[in-house]
Amino acid sequence: MREYTFHYGRGTKSFSLDETRVIKEVDMPAVKPLTDIRKAVLDAIYHPIGQEPIDRIVKPGDTITFICNDPTRVANSQDFMPILVEEMNRLGVPDENMQIVFALGAHRLMTEEEMREGVGEEVAGRLKMYNSDARVPSNFEYFGTTSRFTPVLINKHICHSDHVFLTGTIVHHYFSGYGGGRKAVLPGCAALETIRHNHSFMMDPHAGLGKTTGNPVYEDQMEGVGLWAKGRSVILFNAILDAEHRFLRIFAGDYVQAHQEACKFVDEVYGVPIPKQADVTIASCGGYPKDINVYQMQKTMDNAVLATRQGGVVILLAECEEGSGNKVLEDTCRELKTADAIEAKLRERFLIGANKAYAVTRLTKKAHFILVTGLDRKLAKEMLFDGAVDTVEEALTLAKKYVGDNPSYMLMPTGSLTVPLLQEN
């Protein structure tokens, strides 16, 4: 027997397994993290991809907006924002000419404390900061309609600066291909109707993880952001982190070209070959904030299913300290009760929140999901999970009901990041 320790919420959970039954531990390839963050930040903006160096773009007296992640996405903004702001000062941009907009998409508003924590006390004390609240129509300006009829309504706070920095991190995304890049704007700083219409394309079979070409969600986002970005100075600043939230690489430059290059690196460090699928996959989201709620946990569900055979079990370590993360998600599951009914309703009328109910429950058709969680037990059952328990040991005992006494195991300690890739025979 061997003991394993996985991240869970703000702490860890340990469990023991017969390691001869473990097919593989799905870990990121060893990539040396960056040690000099300041140097890496400056190298990225002075040697950008598809764009001139920052000192040829930003001029004294210019105005700048930084778009930053909300707390559900680890970006280490507190590490790079002081460096970016200091460099803009050096280039002649005073603090009063800079502001931060937090890309909330359809997520809840951030508190003042969360904003300060997100970008660091020093920067928060110097720059104006705003939430992008998708539910306040007067906050948005109209930039036309995409060829897929998505109205492009973008937060006015990012529409009147000389330069806009799209900051954040890039990971695989289960229906828009990849995070980062254009997502800072759409859905990050878009109105709810814009998000709703764009995300409705997740139902299309061509939408999916790691897909860009032919992916209607990605292509609609790119077209919508292109309408907003026309004639505008837009600068990408995206990082790729490891499981311990350390910087591996920083990409900066043209928001299309630099993002494409960054996605190649994401495939290298997050894609992990597996020889076969397991009876039972034990996956951690990677701890807080990846398991802050069901809304965020679902991304790990998508990755874990790839490592699990049809009818197998996924044991998912996800504390969910904020519960489901969305009332519409809860109400949809309670009202419709089955994965098929949820899908049918969503195809009839697509709603934000209800789309997450579909994203969660559709996976229960392939595997049984047992949560190690603090989530309310009744709510977990309503969301069609097969169990919600306190320990991995309890989950392992429950799993035997579905796969017998001697299952094979796949371990995913960083399930929100790693994508199991089944090798062809």
C-alpha positions in Angstrom: 0.0 0.0 0.0 1.1 3.5 -0.7 -0.1 6.8 0.7 -1.1 9.7 -1.6 -1.9 13.3 -0.6 -4.0 15.5 -2.9 -5.0 19.1 -2.6 -8.5 19.7 -1.2 -9.9 23.2 -0.6 -7.3 25.1 1.4 -5.8 21.9 2.7 -5.2 18.3 1.7 -6.7 14.8 1.9 -4.6 11.6 2.2 -5.5 8.1 1.3 -3.8 4.7 0.7 -4.0 2.4 -2.4 -2.5 -0.8 -3.6 0.0 0.8 -6.0 0.0 -2.3 -8.2 -3.6 -1.4 -9.1 -2.6 2.1 -10.2 -2.3 2.4 -14.0 -0.7 5.9 -13.9 -0.5 9.1 -12.0 -1.4 11.8 -14.4 1.0 14.6 -13.7 2.3 17.5 -15.7 5.7 17.0 -17.3 8.5 18.4 -15.3 9.1 22.0 -16.5 11.4 24.2 -14.6 9.5 27.2 -13.2 10.6 30.8 -13.8 12.7 32.1 -11.0 13.1 35.8 -11.9 9.5 36.9 -12.5 10.4 40.6 -13.0 12.8 39.7 -15.8 10.3 37.3 -17.4 7.6 40.0 -17.3 9.8 42.6 -18.9 11.3 40.1 -21.5 7.7 39.3 -22.5 6.6 42.9 -23.2 9.9 44.0 -24.7 10.2 40.9 -27.0 6.5 40.4 -27.8 5.0 38.0 -30.4 3.5 39.7 -33.4 3.8 43.2 -32.0 6.3 46.0 -31.4 8.1 46.3 -28.0 6.1 48.0 -25.4 8.1 51.3 -25.4 7.2 51.8 -29.1 3.5 51.3 -28.3 3.0 53.1 -25.0 3.7 56.9 -25.0 3.9 59.4 -22.1 0.5 60.5 -21.0 -1.4 57.6 -22.6 -4.3 55.9 -20.8 -4.3 52.2 -20.0 -6.8 49.6 -18.8 -5.7 46.3 -17.4 -8.2 43.4 -17.5 -7.6 41.0 -14.6 -9.0 37.6 -13.6 -11.6 37.2 -10.8 -10.9 34.9 -7.8 -12.2 31.7 -9.6 -9.1 31.7 -11.8 -5.6 31.7 -10.4 -3.5 34.2 -12.4 -0.9 35.5 -9.9 -1.9 39.0 -10.9 -0.5 40.2 -7.5 2.9 39.2 -8.8 3.0 40.7 -12.3 0.7 43.8 -11.9 3.2 45.8 -9.7 5.9 45.2 -12.4 3.6 46.2 -15.3 2.4 49.3 -13.4 5.9 50.4 -12.5 7.0 49.9 -16.1 4.1 52.0 -17.4 5.2 54.7 -14.9 8.7 54.6 -16.3 7.3 55.0 -19.8 5.5 58.2 -18.7 2.0 56.9 -17.8 0.9 58.2 -14.3 -1.2 56.2 -12.0 -4.3 58.3 -12.6 -4.2 57.3 -16.3 -4.4 53.6 -15.4 -7.3 51.4 -14.2 -8.2 47.8 -13.6 -11.3 46.0 -14.8 -12.0 42.5 -13.4 -13.3 40.1 -16.0 -16.2 38.5 -14.1 -18.1 37.2 -17.1 -21.4 35.9 -15.5 -19.7 35.3 -12.1 -20.6 37.1 -8.9 -19.2 40.5 -8.1 -15.9 40.8 -6.3 -15.6 42.5 -2.9 -13.2 45.3 -2.4 -11.0 43.0 -0.3 -10.9 40.4 -3.1 -9.9 43.1 -5.6 -7.1 44.2 -3.3 -5.9 40.6 -2.7 -6.1 39.9 -6.5 -3.7 42.6 -7.7 -1.8 43.3 -4.5 -2.2 46.1 -1.9 0.2 48.5 -3.5 -1.5 48.4 -7.0 -5.0 48.4 -5.5 -4.1 51.5 -3.5 -3.0 53.4 -6.6 -5.3 52.5 -9.5 -9.0 52.7 -9.9 -10.7 49.3 -10.0 -14.0 48.1 -11.4 -16.1 44.9 -11.6 -17.5 44.1 -15.0 -21.1 43.4 -14.0 -22.8 41.5 -16.9 -26.3 42.2 -15.5 -26.2 46.0 -15.7 -27.1 46.9 -19.3 -26.0 50.6 -19.0 -22.4 49.4 -18.4 -22.0 48.2 -22.0 -21.4 49.6 -25.4 -22.6 47.9 -28.7 -20.1 47.0 -31.4 -22.3 45.1 -33.8 -23.3 41.5 -34.3 -21.3 38.5 -35.2 -22.1 36.3 -38.2 -23.6 33.9 -35.7 -25.9 36.7 -34.5 -24.2 37.3 -31.1 -24.7 40.9 -30.1 -21.3 42.3 -29.1 -21.9 44.4 -25.9 -18.6 45.2 -24.1 -18.1 47.0 -20.8 -17.6 50.7 -21.3 -14.6 50.8 -18.9 -12.4 48.9 -21.5 -13.6 51.0 -24.5 -12.0 54.4 -24.0 -8.3 53.8 -23.1 -5.4 54.2 -25.5 -4.2 50.6 -24.6 -5.9 47.6 -23.1 -3.9 44.8 -21.6 -5.6 41.3 -21.6 -4.0 39.6 -18.6 -4.6 36.2 -17.1 -3.6 32.6 -17.5 -4.3 29.9 -20.2 -5.6 26.4 -19.6 -7.7 24.1 -21.7 -11.4 24.9 -21.7 -14.0 22.2 -22.1 -16.0 24.0 -24.8 -14.2 27.1 -26.0 -10.9 25.3 -26.6 -8.6 27.3 -24.4 -8.8 30.0 -21.8 -6.9 33.3 -21.9 -6.6 35.6 -24.8 -9.9 36.9 -26.2 -11.8 35.5 -23.2 -10.7 38.4 -21.1 -13.1 40.5 -23.2 -15.7 37.9 -24.3 -17.0 36.5 -21.9 -14.9 38.4 -19.3 -16.1 41.9 -19.9 -19.3 41.2 -22.0 -22.9 41.7 -21.2 -25.0 38.7 -20.1 -26.9 38.4 -23.4 -23.6 38.4 -25.3 -22.3 35.6 -23.0 -25.6 33.7 -23.2 -25.7 33.7 -27.0 -22.0 32.9 -27.4 -22.1 30.0 -24.8 -25.2 28.5 -26.5 -22.8 27.1 -29.1 -21.4 24.8 -26.5 -24.2 22.4 -27.5 -22.6 22.1 -31.0 -20.6 18.8 -31.4 -17.7 20.8 -32.9 -17.2 22.7 -29.6 -14.7 21.1 -27.3 -11.5 21.0 -25.3 -8.4 22.1 -27.2 -10.3 22.9 -30.3 -10.1 26.2 -32.1 -10.6 25.7 -35.9 -14.2 24.9 -36.5 -15.2 25.4 -32.9 -18.2 27.8 -33.0 -17.7 29.1 -29.5 -14.1 30.0 -30.1 -14.7 31.5 -33.6 -17.7 33.5 -32.3 -15.6 34.9 -29.5 -12.8 35.8 -31.8 -15.1 37.5 -34.2 -16.9 39.4 -31.4 -13.6 40.6 -29.8 -12.4 41.5 -33.3 -15.3 43.9 -33.7 -14.4 45.6 -30.4 -10.6 45.5 -31.1 -10.8 47.2 -34.5 -8.6 50.3 -34.5 -7.7 49.6 -30.8 -4.4 48.9 -29.2 -4.8 45.5 -27.5 -1.9 43.8 -25.8 -1.9 40.2 -24.6 -0.2 39.3 -21.3 -0.9 35.7 -20.5 1.0 33.3 -18.2 1.0 29.5 -17.9 1.3 28.2 -14.4 2.2 24.8 -12.9 0.1 22.8 -10.4 1.7 24.8 -7.6 0.8 28.1 -9.2 4.3 28.9 -10.2 5.1 30.7 -13.5 6.3 28.4 -16.3 6.1 30.8 -19.2 4.8 34.3 -20.0 3.5 35.2 -23.4 2.8 38.8 -24.6 2.1 40.6 -27.8 -0.7 40.5 -30.4 -3.8 39.0 -28.8 -4.3 36.5 -31.6 -0.7 35.4 -32.5 0.7 35.4 -29.0 -2.3 33.4 -27.7 -1.9 30.8 -30.5 1.8 30.3 -29.6 0.8 30.0 -25.9 -1.8 27.4 -26.6 0.9 25.2 -28.2 2.9 25.4 -24.9 -0.3 24.6 -23.0 -0.7 21.4 -25.0 2.9 20.4 -24.2 2.6 20.9 -20.4 -1.0 20.0 -19.7 -1.6 17.1 -22.1 -0.6 13.8 -20.6 -0.6 10.4 -22.5 -2.3 7.5 -20.8 -2.1 3.8 -21.9 -5.7 2.9 -21.2 -8.7 4.1 -19.2 -9.3 3.1 -15.6 -12.1 1.6 -13.7 -11.8 4.3 -11.1 -10.2 7.7 -11.5 -9.3 9.7 -8.3 -9.0 13.3 -9.2 -8.4 16.5 -7.2 -9.3 19.9 -8.8 -6.0 21.1 -7.3 -7.5 22.8 -4.3 -8.8 26.3 -3.8 -9.9 28.2 -5.9 -10.3 25.4 -8.5 -12.7 23.6 -6.2 -14.4 26.8 -4.8 -17.8 25.6 -6.1 -19.4 23.1 -8.5 -19.3 25.7 -11.2 -15.5 25.6 -11.2 -15.2 21.9 -10.2 -17.0 20.8 -13.4 -13.9 21.5 -15.5 -12.0 18.8 -13.5 -15.0 16.5 -14.2 -14.4 16.8 -17.9 -10.8 16.0 -17.7 -11.3 13.1 -15.3 -13.9 11.4 -17.6 -11.2 11.2 -20.3 -9.2 8.8 -18.0 -12.3 6.7 -17.0 -13.9 3.8 -18.9 -17.6 3.8 -19.7 -19.5 2.9 -16.6 -16.5 3.5 -14.4 -16.2 5.8 -11.4 -14.7 9.2 -10.8 -13.9 10.0 -7.2 -13.6 13.8 -7.1 -11.9 15.8 -4.3 -13.7 19.1 -4.3 -14.5 21.0 -1.1 -16.9 23.5 -2.8 -16.8 26.0 0.1 -19.2 28.3 -1.9 -21.6 25.5 -2.7 -22.8 25.2 -6.3 -21.8 28.7 -7.2 -25.0 29.4 -9.1 -28.7 29.3 -8.1 -29.9 28.7 -11.7 -27.6 25.6 -11.9 -29.3 24.3 -8.7 -32.8 25.2 -9.7 -32.4 23.6 -13.2 -31.3 20.3 -11.6 -34.1 20.3 -9.0 -36.8 21.1 -11.6 -35.7 18.8 -14.5 -34.2 15.9 -12.6 -32.5 14.0 -15.5 -29.5 14.8 -17.8 -31.7 14.2 -20.9 -34.4 16.6 -19.6 -31.8 19.3 -18.8 -30.3 19.0 -22.3 -33.7 19.2 -24.0 -34.7 22.3 -22.1 -31.4 24.0 -22.8 -31.7 23.3 -26.6 -35.1 24.9 -26.4 -33.9 28.0 -24.6 -30.2 28.5 -23.6 -29.7 30.1 -20.1 -26.5 30.9 -18.3 -26.3 28.7 -15.2 -28.6 26.1 -16.8 -25.7 25.5 -19.2 -23.6 24.4 -16.3 -26.3 22.0 -15.2 -26.0 20.5 -18.6 -22.2 20.5 -18.5 -22.2 18.7 -15.1 -25.0 16.2 -15.7 -24.1 15.1 -19.2 -21.0 13.5 -17.8 -23.0 11.2 -15.5 -24.0 9.3 -18.6 -20.5 8.0 -19.0 -19.3 7.5 -15.4 -20.5 7.5 -11.8 -19.4 10.5 -9.8 -18.6 10.3 -6.1 -17.6 13.5 -4.4 -15.3 13.9 -1.4 -16.8 17.3 -0.5 -18.3 19.7 1.9 -21.2 20.2 -0.5 -24.7 19.8 0.9 -25.6 16.1 0.6 -29.2 16.7 -0.7 -27.9 19.2 -3.3 -25.3 16.7 -4.5 -28.0 14.1 -5.0 -30.2 16.6 -6.9 -27.2 17.3 -9.2 -27.1 13.5 -10.0 -23.9 12.7 -8.2 -23.8 9.1 -7.0 -22.4 10.0 -3.7 -21.1 12.8 -1.5 -18.8 11.7 1.4 -16.2 13.1 3.8 -13.2 10.9 3.0 -11.6 9.2 0.1 -11.8 5.9 2.0 -15.6 6.2 2.1 -15.6 7.0 -1.7 -13.5 3.9 -2.5 -15.8 1.7 -0.6 -18.8 3.2 -2.4 -17.1 2.8 -5.8 -16.9 -1.0 -5.4 -20.6 -1.1 -5.8 -20.1 -0.1 -9.5 -16.7 -1.7 -10.4 -16.1 -4.6 -8.1 -13.5 -5.3 -5.4 -10.3 -5.1 -7.5 -10.5 -2.1 -9.8 -7.7 -0.4 -11.7 -7.0 3.2 -10.8 -5.9 6.4 -12.5 -4.7 9.2 -10.2 -5.1 12.9 -11.2 -3.7 15.2 -8.4 -4.1 18.3 -10.6 -7.3 17.4 -12.5 -8.2 20.9 -13.4 -5.0 21.3 -15.4 -4.0 17.9 -16.8 -5.8 16.5 -19.9 -5.4 12.7 -20.2 -4.8 11.7 -23.8 -5.6 8.1 -24.6 -2.7 6.6 -26.7 -3.7 4.9 -29.9 -3.0 1.1 -30.0 
